[in-house]
Amino acid sequence: MLPNLLPLRHRAEAYRRKFLVNETENLFMGSFESFAAAEAGAPESKAVGYGNAKAAGELYTHQIYFYDYPGLFWLGRSFDEGMRRVFDLGGHVGIKYYAFRRVLPYPDALRWTVCDVPGVVQSGKELAVQRDATAQLDFTTDFQDASGCDVLYASGSLQYLPQRIAEILATLAVKPKRIVLNTTAVHPERTIYTINSIGIAFCPYRIQHVEELWAELRDAGYKRRDAWRNEGKPIEVPFVEGGDKPYYAGCCFDLAG
């Protein structure tokens, strides 16, 4: 309890020092008017964003976490329904492809495309060759390559993108049949733009008003099949009004008609 008895400014400064040197925790700091303002406000002591050499390495493990299972379930249902083209938006080096294939039977005709920043994509291509996965797994840096895919899958990535899901969908000549989102940062009351420390870098980060997110998908022509809350994965923006209310959520929406 002692830290909470200290004056607010002292607690805020102590947290800032922790944030600046963080290497292992998922921390957040500040509130900004826009995604661009958050990017401009990031501290200069580390790289900004995932487009750096360290992020292209083994930043994530290829294991399945408890919060992965809702998305895994809907991917399995998608394969059962004959869907074969998955576009993995922000999928790093294919971490979910490798993780899920241990428990989910992949169709022989599956084509899983990961979209990420150039350095990460290059590492992903090299890893796919090493793991003999190139028959099913490929990579791109252009999210417009999602046009015509069966499933647009985004796990923990939308919050890091300057474009909202509605903006991404508006660029596609042929919209995906299904959208599966998982571990997406949302807020019950409003949208917050903040900065996320991922240890090796600082990233601008959008915590979107959850009803606004659902409305974007509906307005894009989609109908909700399912929605869930990823319990047990914490997210908090200290010293920001409402910063204790964000949570991670997911959904499955199908193209109507």
C-alpha positions in Angstrom: 0.0 0.0 0.0 2.9 2.4 0.6 3.4 3.3 -3.1 -0.3 4.4 -3.3 0.2 6.8 -0.3 2.9 8.7 -2.2 1.8 11.9 -4.1 0.4 11.3 -7.5 3.2 13.1 -9.3 5.8 10.9 -7.6 3.9 7.7 -8.5 3.6 8.9 -12.1 7.3 9.7 -12.3 8.2 6.4 -10.9 6.0 4.6 -13.4 7.6 6.7 -16.2 11.0 5.6 -15.2 9.9 2.0 -15.1 8.3 2.4 -18.5 11.4 3.8 -20.1 13.6 0.9 -19.1 11.1 -1.9 -19.4 12.2 -5.0 -21.2 9.7 -7.8 -20.3 6.3 -6.3 -19.4 3.4 -5.1 -21.6 3.2 -1.5 -20.3 1.3 1.6 -21.5 1.8 5.3 -20.9 0.0 8.5 -21.8 -3.1 9.5 -23.7 -3.0 11.3 -27.1 -5.5 12.8 -29.5 -4.7 10.5 -32.4 -2.5 7.5 -33.5 -0.1 9.9 -35.2 0.2 12.0 -32.0 1.0 8.9 -30.0 3.7 8.0 -32.5 5.1 11.5 -32.4 5.0 11.5 -28.5 7.0 8.2 -28.1 10.2 8.5 -26.1 13.4 8.7 -28.2 15.4 6.2 -26.1 14.2 3.2 -28.1 13.0 2.4 -31.6 9.4 3.3 -32.5 7.3 0.6 -33.9 7.9 -3.0 -35.1 9.8 -1.9 -38.2 13.2 -2.5 -36.6 15.8 -5.3 -36.7 15.1 -6.6 -33.2 11.4 -7.0 -33.9 12.2 -9.2 -36.9 13.8 -11.7 -34.6 12.2 -14.2 -32.1 10.0 -11.6 -30.3 7.3 -14.2 -29.9 7.2 -17.9 -29.3 5.2 -20.4 -31.4 3.1 -21.6 -28.5 -0.6 -21.6 -27.9 -1.9 -19.3 -25.1 -5.2 -19.7 -23.3 -6.5 -16.6 -25.0 -5.7 -18.0 -28.5 -8.5 -20.6 -28.3 -11.5 -18.6 -29.4 -9.7 -17.6 -32.6 -8.4 -21.1 -33.1 -12.0 -22.4 -32.8 -13.3 -20.1 -35.5 -10.4 -20.9 -37.8 -11.2 -24.6 -37.4 -14.9 -24.0 -38.1 -13.8 -22.1 -41.2 -11.7 -25.0 -42.5 -14.7 -27.3 -41.9 -16.8 -25.0 -44.0 -14.4 -25.3 -46.9 -12.5 -22.0 -46.4 -8.9 -22.3 -47.5 -7.3 -18.8 -47.9 -6.3 -17.2 -44.6 -4.9 -13.7 -44.5 -3.0 -13.2 -41.2 -2.8 -9.4 -40.6 0.2 -8.6 -38.4 1.1 -12.3 -38.0 4.8 -11.7 -37.5 6.9 -14.7 -38.8 3.8 -16.9 -38.9 3.6 -17.6 -35.2 0.0 -18.6 -35.2 0.4 -20.8 -38.3 3.1 -22.8 -36.6 1.3 -22.8 -33.2 -2.1 -23.9 -34.4 -0.9 -26.6 -36.8 0.1 -28.7 -33.7 -3.6 -29.1 -32.7 -5.7 -28.1 -35.7 -5.8 -30.3 -38.8 -4.8 -28.1 -41.7 -6.4 -28.8 -45.1 -3.9 -29.8 -47.8 -5.0 -26.8 -49.9 -4.6 -24.3 -47.2 -2.9 -21.1 -48.2 -1.9 -18.9 -45.2 -0.6 -15.4 -46.0 1.1 -13.3 -43.3 1.1 -9.5 -43.7 3.7 -7.6 -41.7 6.5 -5.0 -41.9 9.4 -5.7 -44.4 12.1 -6.9 -41.8 9.7 -9.3 -40.1 8.5 -10.6 -43.5 12.0 -11.4 -44.6 12.6 -13.3 -41.3 9.4 -15.1 -41.8 10.3 -16.2 -45.4 13.6 -17.5 -44.2 12.0 -19.4 -41.3 9.4 -20.9 -43.6 12.2 -22.3 -45.8 13.9 -23.8 -42.8 10.7 -25.4 -41.5 9.6 -26.6 -45.0 6.4 -24.6 -44.7 6.4 -22.7 -48.0 3.8 -24.9 -49.6 1.2 -23.4 -47.3 2.7 -20.3 -45.8 3.7 -17.1 -47.7 4.2 -13.4 -46.8 3.4 -9.9 -48.0 3.8 -6.3 -46.8 0.6 -5.1 -48.4 -2.7 -5.6 -46.6 -4.5 -5.1 -49.9 -3.4 -8.6 -50.7 -6.2 -9.6 -48.4 -8.6 -9.1 -51.3 -10.5 -12.3 -52.1 -9.3 -14.2 -49.0 -11.7 -16.5 -47.2 -10.7 -15.4 -43.6 -9.1 -12.2 -42.5 -7.5 -13.1 -39.2 -5.9 -10.5 -36.9 -4.6 -11.6 -33.5 -3.4 -8.7 -31.3 -2.4 -6.6 -34.3 -5.2 -4.1 -35.1 -4.2 -1.8 -32.2 -0.7 -1.3 -33.7 -1.9 -0.3 -37.1 -2.6 3.4 -38.1 -5.5 2.2 -40.3 -8.7 1.0 -38.6 -10.4 -2.1 -39.8 -13.0 -0.1 -41.8 -10.2 1.7 -43.7 -8.5 -1.6 -44.5 -11.6 -3.2 -45.8 -12.5 -0.2 -47.9 -9.3 -0.7 -50.0 -10.1 -4.4 -50.9 -11.6 -5.1 -54.3 -13.1 -8.3 -52.9 -13.9 -8.4 -49.2 -13.1 -11.5 -47.1 -15.9 -13.9 -46.4 -15.1 -14.0 -42.7 -13.3 -11.8 -40.2 -11.8 -13.3 -37.0 -10.3 -10.9 -34.5 -8.7 -11.9 -31.3 -6.9 -10.1 -28.4 -7.9 -6.8 -29.8 -7.6 -3.9 -27.4 -11.0 -2.2 -26.7 -12.6 0.1 -24.2 -16.2 0.1 -23.1 -16.7 3.9 -23.3 -14.3 5.6 -25.7 -11.2 5.3 -27.8 -7.8 5.9 -26.2 -4.5 6.4 -28.1 -1.5 5.6 -26.0 2.1 4.3 -26.2 2.9 0.6 -25.6 6.3 -0.5 -24.4 7.1 -4.0 -25.9 10.6 -4.0 -24.3 12.6 -3.5 -27.5 10.6 -0.6 -28.8 7.8 1.9 -28.1 4.7 1.6 -30.3 1.7 3.9 -30.9 -1.4 2.0 -29.7 -5.1 2.3 -30.3 -7.6 1.0 -27.6 -10.8 1.3 -29.6 -14.3 1.9 -28.3 -15.7 -1.6 -28.6 -19.1 -0.6 -29.9 -17.5 1.6 -32.5 -15.4 -1.4 -33.7 -18.5 -3.6 -34.0 -20.3 -0.8 -35.9 -17.4 -0.5 -38.4 -17.7 -4.1 -39.2 -21.5 -4.0 -39.6 -21.2 -0.9 -41.8 -18.7 -2.7 -44.0 -21.4 -5.3 -44.7 -20.7 -7.9 -42.0 -22.9 -9.8 -39.6 -21.7 -10.8 -36.1 -21.5 -14.6 -35.5 -19.7 -14.4 -32.1 -17.9 -12.1 -29.8 -15.8 -12.8 -26.6 -13.7 -11.2 -24.0 -10.1 -12.5 -23.5 -10.1 -12.8 -19.8 -6.9 -13.1 -17.9 -4.8 -11.0 -20.3 -4.4 -7.6 -18.5 -4.2 -4.2 -20.0 -4.2 -0.9 -18.1 -3.1 2.7 -18.9 -2.1 4.2 -15.5 -2.8 7.8 -14.7 -5.2 8.2 -17.5 -9.0 8.7 -17.0 -10.7 5.4 -17.7 -7.3 3.7 -18.1 -8.4 0.9 -15.8 -11.3 -0.1 -18.1 -9.7 -1.4 -21.3 -9.7 -5.2 -22.1 -8.9 -7.5 -24.9 -11.7 -8.9 -27.0 -12.3 -10.9 -30.1 -15.1 -11.7 -32.6 -16.2 -13.5 -35.7 -18.1 -11.6 -38.4 -19.3 -13.0 -41.7 -20.0 -11.1 -44.9 -23.7 -10.7 -45.2 -25.6 -12.0 -48.2 
